[in-house]
Amino acid sequence: MKNPLFKRSLTSIEDFSKEEILLLLQKAKELKIKPTPNVLKGKILATCFFEPSTRTKLSFETAMLRLGGQCIGFSDPSSTSVKKGESLSDMIQIISHCSDLIALRHPLEGSALFASEVTSTPVINAGDGANQHPTQTLLDLFTIKECQTQLDDLHIAIIGDLKYGRAAHSLALALSHFRARLYFISPTSLFMPDEILQILKRKSIRFSFHQKIEDVLSKCDILYMTRIQKERLISVYEKDSCSQNTHLKKSMLKDCKPSLRILHPLPRVDEIDPSIDSTPYAYYFEQAKNSIFVRQALLSLILKEENHAENTLCSSHQKRDCDRSHSSEPSSKDHALSESFEECTESNLRA
């Protein structure tokens, strides 16, 4: 069967249909059970990180190396020609001649989409400012399915910085495929962006807002904890006030479901008490481990035309919808982000 993700970019979680997401999760499951070394021998991944990263960069590189490929890239933009004044557009075009796939992290929203529009080499968004983090969401979905045995009809609380948290944004959008009941818990100044709420409303996804974790804990199958992104906040007062009511303590778990699992995209700061690590509810380190298998699946599907996933992606009656999704244009927000990004001064691009 033709691989629908071959040579595709991933700049937003909305780039992939539900069926394509499920295909990738199936591929990741196969790779976790049975590794396939050397499947990407001769291929080169460029990891271009303009912002700090531990898990994302290392898991991309580990995934590529375990598949037999090679990695080039940087984690400090000051060591590149950006310091000399080179634009992101020029840099991406040069890097595309040296690699088969680019994983890009950049502080400006819309940067990944912008990069994908100036090169024919596939681009993966490894985080663009406070916008999205689609590969984190893919591994979140994989982990949720692994620990709950399903994705449909789950009660999921997303907690912490919902305004600037790109992982929270992408996850909320992806869960709209699976009829999730969502609970948003955040400081009042860090609510989920309205454009995401409007998408959820259009898809008839039920959600509600809460100030305290205890208000919804007994109902939840998944607690998705996130840190307050203090580097994106402005004042000291804002940083201090936003840390309230987003801390999870072991004593709060006494009335939870036995099947509850706690996830976190990491890094953790102080939002999960370390005493929870030894409970059966903690699943965030297994979640981090899964990042390698999910990114292996993504790399192999983008770079290798043959699809060996056991489950087929499209039945005959689904094929038209899948074909439509392959040729669909980016969302209006993505277009706006990309256009505003392109209009930025070169000094902003070098941020």
N, C-alpha and C positions, 0 to 999 in steps of 0.2 A: 504494500500500500504506500502511496506517495506520502512523504513526510511534510505536513503543512507548515512546520516551523522552520524548514530549511531556508537559510540565508535571511531570516527575519530579524528585525531589530525588536527590542523590548524596552520602550521608553516609559510606558505606563502599564499598569495591570489591566487596563481596559483594552490594550492591544490584543490580548488573547481572549478567545471565547471560552465559555464554560467547558466545552468539549476539548479544547486545546489544553486548558489547565489540567483536566483529568488525564489526558494523554501524558502530559509531563509528569504528573504525580505517579502514574503507573510505571513510567520509565525509571523514576527515582527509586521506587520500591524494588524493581528488578535489580538495579545497581547496588542497592543496599544488601540484597540477598546474595547476588553473584557479581562481583567486580568484573569489569571488562577492560583490562589494560591494553594499551597500544591502539585503541580504536581511533584516536585522534593523532596518531604519529605523523609528524610532518606539519602539523598545524601550530599556529602561534597566536596566543592571547596577549593583548596589550592591556595592562591594568594601569589606568591613568587616574590617580587620586589627588585631587586638589584640596581635600579635607582629610583629617585624621581618620584612620580605620584600623581595627585589629581583625575582627571576625570576618568582615566582608572581603577585604583584600586577601587575607591568608586563605580563606576557604575557596575563593575563586582560583587562586594559584595552586592550591592543593588539588582541587578538582581537575584542573587542566593537566597537572603533572601525573596524576594517577590514571588519566586516560591516555597517557603517552605523548601528550603535547608539550609545548614549551611556552615560557612566559617572558615577556619583557615589560617595561613600564617604570613608573616612578610613584613615590608617595610624598615627595616634597617638591612642589612646583617651583620653588626658588632655585632648584638645581637644573631647571629647563630653560629654554629660550623665551619663556614667558617673561623672565627677568629682563630680557633684552628688548621686550616690547612686542613679541610675537602674539598674534591674535589666536583665539581658540579655533577659529575656522581654519587658519593655515596649519596649526599644529595637528588638528584631526586629520587633515588631508595628507600630511606627511606620515603620520603614524599609520594611516590606513595602507600605505605602501609597504609597511614593514610587518603587517600582521593580518590575520584572517578574521579577527574579532576584537572589538574594543569594549572594555568595561570601564565606564566613566563615572567618577564621583566629582561633583562640582558644587560650590555653595550657591550658585544662582539657579532659581527655578526656571525650568524650560531648557536648561543646558543640554540635556541628553537628547531631547527632540531636535534641538538646533544642530547638534553634532550629527545626528542621523540624516539630516537633510543636506549636509555638505559632503557626504561620502557614500559610496555604494557598499562599503564594508559594514556589516551589521554592528550595531551599537547596543550595549546593554546598560540601562540606567542602574548604577550602583548607589543612587541617592543624589537627588538634585535639590539642594537646599531644603526647604520645608515642604516640598511638593510631594514626591512619591519615592517609594523604595520597593519596586515590584518583586525583586528576587527574594527579599525578606518575606514578603507575603506568600510567595510560592512555598517557601520552607515552613512558614506558619501553617498553611493549609495542609501540607504533608504531615506535619506533626499533630495537628488536630485530628486528622483522619486516623492516624496511627494510634493515638491514645483514646479516642472515642469510638473508633471503628466506623465512623460516618462523618459526613459533613452537613447533611441536611437537618434542618429543624432544631438546631442547637441554641441554647441560651448562652450568650457570650457577652461578658463585660469588658469594655476597653477603658483602661484607667490611666490617668496621668495627664501628660501634655498632649491634648488632642488638637490644639491649634497649630503647633509647629512640628508635631511628631509625624514624620513622613511614613513611618511604618504603620501607624494607626490609620492614616488616610487610605493607604493602599489596601489594608486588611478590610476596612469597612466596605470599600467598593467591591472587593472580591467576594465577601460573604453575601452580597446581594444576590449572587447566583444560587445560593443554597438555603434561602428562606430562613436565615438566622433571626433570632430575636436579640436585639442589641441593647445594651445598657451603657450609656456614656457617663463616666464619672471623672470629673475634672474640676479644678478651680474655675470660678465663673469667668475669669479673663482668658481661659484657655479652652473654650468650647470648640467642638468640631466645626470646621468651616462650613458656611452655609451652602456653598456649591456642592459639597458632598452630601449634605442633608437633603438637598433638593433631588439629587439622583436617587437616594434611598426612598424618598417619597414617591417618585415616579415608578419605582419598581415595587411599591407596596410593601417595603420592609418596615417592620415595627421597631421603633426605638424610643428610648426615653432618657431623660437627664436626671442625674442624681448627684448629691453632694458627698455622700459617704458610701464606702464599700459595703458596710454592714447592711445597707438598705436592700441590697440585691443578692448578697452572697449565697443565701440558701437556695436561690433559684438557678444558679449558674452551673453550666458544664465546664466552662473555660473562664478563667480570669486572665486577661491579657494586660499585664502590667507594663508601663513605660515610665522612663525617667522624665523629670522636668528638664527641658532643654535650656538650661540657664544661659548657655552661650548665645541664645537667640533672644533672650529677654534684655530689657534696657536698664531699668533702675534696680538699685539694691532692694528697695521696698517690694518691687514686683517679684524679684527672685525669692525673697523670704516668704511673702504671702502666698505664693503659688505652690509652696511645698506642703501646705496643710491638707489633711484629709485624703492623701493619696499614698499612705503608708500601710502596708499589710503586715500584721503581727500574727504570730502563731496562735494566740488566744482567740483571734477572730474566726478561726477555722472550726470551732467546736460544733457549729450547726450546718456545716456544708455537706453537700452530697459526697458519698464515699468515692464516687467516680470523678470528682472535681480534679482538674489539672490546672496548674499555674504556669503560664508562659511569659516570656519576657524577651524582646529582641536583643537586649544587652547593649551597652554595658549597664550594669546595675549600680546605682549609687547608694541610696538608703531607703528605697521604696519597698523592698522586701527584706524583712528581718532574716538574718543568716540562720536563725534557728529553724526556719522553714525548710532549709535545704535538705534536711534528713527526713522529712515527712514524705509519705507516698504521693502527696499532692504536687510536689515540686517536679517540674518537667522541663525547666528552661535549659539545663545543660544538655539533656538529650536533644532538645530543640536545636541548640547550637551545633551539635554533632551532625544533625540531619542536613545542615546547610551544605555540607560537602556533597552528599548524594543528590540533592536537588539541583545544585549548580552543575554537577556532572551531567545530569539529565538535560539541563538547559543547553550546556555547551555542545553536547553530542547531537542534540536535535537540530541546533542551528547550523552546525558545521558538517554534519554527515547526512547525506540525503536519504539513505535507507532508514526505515523505521522498524525497530525490532520489538516495540512494545506489544505485549500480548493482547491487550484490548484494542479493538479498532476505534478510530476516532469518530467516524461518521457512518451511520447507516445510510441507505440510499435516500431516505426522506430527510436526513439532516444535512446532506451534502451541499444543498443550495445555501443554507444558512452559514455553513462553514466557509464556502467560497466567498460569500458576501463579506464575512468578517475579515478575510484575508485582504480584501481590496478596500476595506473601509478606511475613511479618512480619520486622522487624529481628532480627538474631541475639540470642541470650540475653545475650551480652556487651554488645552495644549497648544492650539494655534496661537492664542493670545499670548501665552507664555513665550512661545518661540519667537513671535514677532517682536515682543518687547525686549527679549534677550538680544535679538539681532540689532536692535536699535541702541543697545547699551554702548557706552564709550569703551574704548580699548582698555582704559584704566580699570573699569568695572570688570571686564572680562579677566583681567589679571588678578582679581581679588583672591 
